[in-house]
Amino acid sequence: DEGSIIFDCHAKERSKLTKRYPKEINLYSNDEIKELVKKIELKVVEIVGTGFIPQIRKWSSIEYCILNPIAKKMLFPPARWLLRCQK
């Protein structure tokens, strides 16, 4: 069995919705992530967007559990990309 490598990246697509990222944080689009992974000779097994509801305030866990899936269905861009890669 081969193991997996997990990466977590800030999504560039989200910066169109919220422009609150500090300049020192690197943002990556879905396509840029795939190219970077390819350059280090890994393959993307799975890529998942996470955190769809904008963090304009602190949401309670109940609010977040209700509103985040709604934001995803409304095609809000994810805040982060979670990747599972293998050699």
Backbone as a chain_set.jsonl record, in Angstrom:
{"seq": "DEGSIIFDCHAKERSKLTKRYPKEINLYSNDEIKELVKKIELKVVEIVGTGFIPQIRKWSSIEYCILNPIAKKMLFPPARWLLRCQK", "coords": {"N": [[0.825, -1.201, 0.0], [0.407, 2.214, -0.761], [1.092, 5.24, 0.93], [-0.657, 8.289, 1.801], [-0.371, 11.796, 1.132], [-1.257, 14.756, 2.652], [-2.392, 17.953, 1.844], [-3.108, 21.341, 2.642], [-4.439, 24.266, 1.5], [-4.777, 27.811, 1.045], [-7.484, 29.097, -0.796], [-7.361, 30.642, -3.911], [-9.548, 31.351, -5.395], [-11.391, 32.215, -3.544], [-10.549, 34.734, -2.845], [-11.75, 36.514, -4.527], [-14.201, 36.906, -3.441], [-13.806, 37.569, -0.711], [-11.576, 39.923, 0.358], [-9.598, 39.831, 2.346], [-7.173, 38.651, 2.938], [-3.929, 38.548, 4.292], [-0.961, 39.873, 2.755], [1.249, 38.192, 2.98], [0.302, 35.617, 2.934], [0.096, 32.857, 0.867], [-1.945, 32.248, -1.894], [-3.721, 29.808, -3.758], [-5.029, 28.704, -6.827], [-7.338, 26.177, -7.948], [-6.356, 24.98, -10.306], [-3.65, 25.864, -10.242], [-2.726, 24.51, -7.985], [-2.87, 21.84, -8.832], [-0.906, 21.89, -10.835], [1.411, 22.497, -9.309], [1.575, 20.202, -7.676], [1.988, 18.291, -9.615], [4.535, 19.064, -10.503], [6.155, 18.268, -8.39], [6.087, 15.642, -8.69], [3.875, 14.131, -7.787], [0.579, 12.699, -7.581], [-2.734, 13.924, -7.721], [-5.132, 12.592, -5.751], [-7.499, 13.246, -4.602], [-9.304, 16.271, -4.374], [-10.686, 18.727, -2.423], [-12.91, 21.327, -1.715], [-13.204, 23.462, 1.12], [-14.953, 25.114, 3.81], [-17.118, 27.18, 3.06], [-18.844, 29.24, 3.792], [-18.636, 32.707, 4.247], [-16.427, 34.15, 6.612], [-17.431, 36.473, 8.035], [-18.188, 37.065, 10.49], [-18.054, 35.545, 13.75], [-19.342, 32.417, 13.628], [-21.72, 30.363, 15.264], [-21.383, 26.873, 16.105], [-23.674, 25.505, 15.36], [-24.952, 27.328, 13.605], [-22.957, 27.425, 11.617], [-22.941, 24.75, 10.701], [-25.401, 24.654, 9.481], [-25.438, 26.829, 7.644], [-23.051, 26.644, 6.079], [-23.295, 24.382, 4.217], [-25.365, 25.444, 2.664], [-24.179, 27.715, 1.547], [-22.277, 26.402, -0.017], [-23.935, 25.065, -1.87], [-24.905, 27.294, -3.142], [-22.812, 27.919, -4.667], [-20.632, 29.356, -3.592], [-17.21, 30.244, -3.455], [-14.651, 28.056, -2.142], [-12.888, 28.485, 0.993], [-10.553, 27.175, 1.468], [-8.437, 24.672, 0.015], [-8.319, 21.207, 0.232], [-6.15, 18.637, -0.208], [-5.515, 15.319, -1.212], [-2.838, 13.386, -1.902], [-0.708, 11.121, -3.776], [2.299, 9.274, -4.403]], "CA": [[0.0, 0.0, 0.0], [1.063, 3.519, -0.738], [0.496, 6.205, 1.843], [-1.159, 9.537, 1.228], [0.137, 13.066, 1.63], [-2.374, 15.699, 2.728], [-2.047, 19.369, 1.761], [-4.188, 22.286, 2.922], [-4.019, 25.532, 0.901], [-5.762, 28.879, 0.918], [-8.022, 29.11, -2.159], [-7.319, 31.925, -4.617], [-10.911, 31.643, -5.859], [-12.108, 32.902, -2.461], [-10.112, 36.132, -2.75], [-12.696, 37.336, -5.293], [-15.329, 37.159, -2.545], [-13.296, 38.276, 0.467], [-10.233, 40.437, 0.063], [-9.034, 40.069, 3.666], [-5.975, 37.859, 3.166], [-2.667, 39.304, 4.359], [-0.115, 39.677, 1.571], [2.229, 37.115, 3.174], [-0.34, 34.309, 2.759], [0.024, 32.438, -0.531], [-3.232, 31.722, -2.34], [-3.567, 28.955, -4.929], [-6.247, 28.271, -7.511], [-7.431, 24.729, -8.138], [-5.431, 24.624, -11.39], [-2.274, 26.073, -9.788], [-2.396, 23.426, -7.062], [-2.624, 20.64, -9.638], [0.399, 22.061, -11.49], [2.457, 22.374, -8.291], [1.662, 18.798, -7.276], [2.591, 17.591, -10.756], [5.961, 19.402, -10.535], [6.878, 17.492, -7.378], [5.884, 14.25, -9.088], [2.801, 13.461, -7.052], [-0.695, 12.784, -8.295], [-3.862, 14.301, -6.878], [-6.136, 11.537, -5.623], [-8.756, 13.915, -4.265], [-9.204, 17.676, -4.002], [-11.987, 19.097, -1.864], [-13.024, 22.674, -1.172], [-13.771, 23.501, 2.467], [-15.232, 26.436, 4.366], [-17.779, 27.967, 2.017], [-19.514, 30.424, 4.326], [-17.662, 33.748, 4.595], [-16.233, 34.368, 8.052], [-17.616, 37.898, 8.308], [-18.349, 37.097, 11.941], [-17.875, 34.227, 14.362], [-20.573, 31.651, 13.572], [-21.799, 29.266, 16.224], [-21.243, 25.591, 15.39], [-24.992, 25.187, 14.774], [-25.114, 28.206, 12.437], [-22.012, 26.999, 10.591], [-23.402, 23.465, 10.147], [-26.574, 24.92, 8.635], [-25.167, 27.801, 6.578], [-21.966, 26.262, 5.183], [-23.8, 23.621, 3.063], [-26.165, 26.337, 1.817], [-23.206, 28.51, 0.782], [-21.686, 25.503, -1.024], [-24.946, 24.871, -2.926], [-25.023, 28.566, -3.864], [-21.553, 28.008, -5.416], [-19.623, 30.222, -3.007], [-15.909, 29.598, -3.572], [-14.142, 27.584, -0.855], [-11.814, 29.253, 1.625], [-9.341, 26.359, 1.434], [-8.41, 23.417, -0.728], [-7.733, 20.076, 0.935], [-5.721, 17.679, -1.23], [-4.911, 14.035, -0.844], [-1.951, 13.032, -3.01], [0.135, 9.942, -3.655], [3.464, 9.227, -5.293]], "C": [[0.86, 1.251, 0.0], [0.337, 4.418, 0.243], [0.005, 7.43, 1.091], [-0.461, 10.722, 1.874], [-1.027, 14.044, 1.564], [-1.815, 17.123, 2.703], [-3.298, 20.194, 2.023], [-3.712, 23.654, 2.445], [-5.151, 26.545, 0.934], [-6.186, 28.971, -0.552], [-8.01, 30.512, -2.762], [-8.722, 32.337, -5.074], [-11.696, 32.44, -4.814], [-11.756, 34.379, -2.394], [-11.002, 37.066, -3.576], [-13.887, 37.727, -4.428], [-14.897, 37.964, -1.322], [-11.862, 38.681, 0.208], [-9.481, 40.731, 1.365], [-7.761, 39.288, 3.929], [-4.752, 38.762, 3.272], [-1.783, 38.957, 3.16], [0.865, 38.519, 1.728], [1.623, 35.716, 3.062], [-0.431, 34.005, 1.267], [-1.339, 31.821, -0.81], [-3.005, 30.923, -3.614], [-4.927, 28.615, -5.517], [-6.206, 26.75, -7.636], [-6.421, 24.278, -9.192], [-3.97, 24.79, -10.975], [-1.821, 24.96, -8.848], [-2.06, 22.16, -7.839], [-1.276, 20.713, -10.336], [1.549, 21.915, -10.499], [2.665, 20.922, -7.879], [2.334, 17.977, -8.379], [4.103, 17.829, -10.813], [6.762, 18.611, -9.507], [6.594, 15.992, -7.523], [4.958, 13.466, -8.16], [1.557, 13.511, -7.925], [-1.791, 13.11, -7.286], [-4.867, 13.156, -6.898], [-7.502, 12.181, -5.394], [-8.45, 15.364, -3.92], [-10.605, 18.136, -3.609], [-11.916, 20.538, -1.371], [-13.667, 22.609, 0.208], [-14.023, 24.943, 2.891], [-15.863, 27.383, 3.371], [-18.443, 29.246, 2.542], [-18.467, 31.468, 4.714], [-17.612, 33.979, 6.108], [-16.3, 35.863, 8.369], [-17.876, 38.141, 9.791], [-18.116, 35.691, 12.457], [-19.223, 33.521, 14.382], [-20.572, 30.612, 14.69], [-21.686, 27.96, 15.433], [-22.567, 25.187, 14.743], [-25.219, 26.021, 13.513], [-24.223, 27.734, 11.287], [-22.474, 25.713, 9.918], [-24.609, 23.64, 9.233], [-26.183, 25.758, 7.42], [-24.06, 27.39, 5.614], [-22.444, 25.413, 4.009], [-24.655, 24.472, 2.111], [-25.237, 27.178, 0.943], [-22.555, 27.673, -0.316], [-22.654, 25.291, -2.182], [-25.131, 26.13, -3.768], [-23.749, 28.889, -4.641], [-20.609, 29.1, -4.914], [-18.275, 29.514, -3.172], [-15.415, 29.139, -2.19], [-13.055, 28.505, -0.315], [-10.489, 28.51, 1.496], [-9.547, 25.159, 0.529], [-7.728, 22.37, 0.131], [-7.418, 19.023, -0.126], [-5.199, 16.417, -0.588], [-4.137, 13.578, -2.072], [-1.2, 11.739, -2.704], [1.265, 10.032, -4.653], [3.088, 8.543, -6.585]], "O": [[1.891, 1.329, 0.667], [-0.886, 4.36, 0.369], [0.232, 7.574, -0.11], [-0.018, 10.651, 3.02], [-1.703, 14.147, 0.541], [-0.888, 17.453, 3.443], [-4.407, 19.793, 1.67], [-2.695, 24.155, 2.924], [-6.327, 26.188, 0.861], [-5.342, 28.927, -1.447], [-8.575, 31.448, -2.197], [-9.041, 33.525, -5.131], [-12.562, 33.243, -5.161], [-12.562, 35.191, -1.94], [-11.006, 38.275, -3.349], [-14.51, 38.763, -4.657], [-15.558, 38.932, -0.947], [-11.028, 37.841, -0.13], [-8.809, 41.756, 1.477], [-7.3, 39.265, 5.07], [-4.558, 39.644, 2.436], [-1.867, 37.852, 2.623], [1.276, 37.92, 0.734], [2.355, 34.727, 3.092], [-0.968, 34.8, 0.496], [-1.82, 30.978, -0.053], [-2.194, 31.308, -4.456], [-5.862, 28.279, -4.791], [-5.162, 26.127, -7.449], [-5.709, 23.295, -8.985], [-3.134, 23.952, -11.315], [-0.673, 24.519, -8.905], [-1.076, 21.485, -7.537], [-0.571, 19.708, -10.423], [2.555, 21.277, -10.81], [3.801, 20.466, -7.748], [3.14, 17.088, -8.107], [4.866, 16.917, -11.131], [7.935, 18.315, -9.737], [6.829, 15.2, -6.61], [5.218, 12.316, -7.804], [1.493, 14.273, -8.889], [-1.776, 12.634, -6.151], [-5.388, 12.8, -7.955], [-8.519, 11.726, -5.917], [-7.456, 15.654, -3.255], [-11.57, 17.961, -4.353], [-10.965, 20.919, -0.688], [-14.566, 21.802, 0.442], [-13.386, 25.871, 2.392], [-15.201, 28.3, 2.885], [-18.581, 30.222, 1.804], [-17.516, 31.154, 5.43], [-18.643, 33.997, 6.782], [-15.352, 36.442, 8.9], [-17.794, 39.269, 10.278], [-17.994, 34.75, 11.673], [-20.147, 33.962, 15.067], [-19.528, 30.049, 15.016], [-21.876, 27.956, 14.217], [-22.564, 24.58, 13.672], [-25.626, 25.493, 12.478], [-24.661, 27.65, 10.139], [-22.405, 25.597, 8.694], [-24.809, 22.85, 8.31], [-26.556, 25.431, 6.293], [-24.116, 27.749, 4.438], [-22.038, 25.686, 2.879], [-24.662, 24.242, 0.901], [-25.476, 27.337, -0.255], [-22.308, 28.169, -1.415], [-22.25, 25.332, -3.344], [-25.468, 26.055, -4.95], [-23.609, 29.977, -5.2], [-19.876, 29.701, -5.699], [-18.211, 28.292, -3.039], [-15.731, 29.77, -1.182], [-12.388, 29.212, -1.071], [-9.428, 29.131, 1.423], [-10.667, 24.699, 0.31], [-6.666, 22.627, 0.697], [-8.305, 18.573, -0.851], [-4.531, 16.449, 0.445], [-4.708, 13.404, -3.149], [-1.074, 11.322, -1.553], [1.192, 10.779, -5.629], [3.927, 8.399, -7.474]]}, "num_chains": 1, "name": "protein.A"}
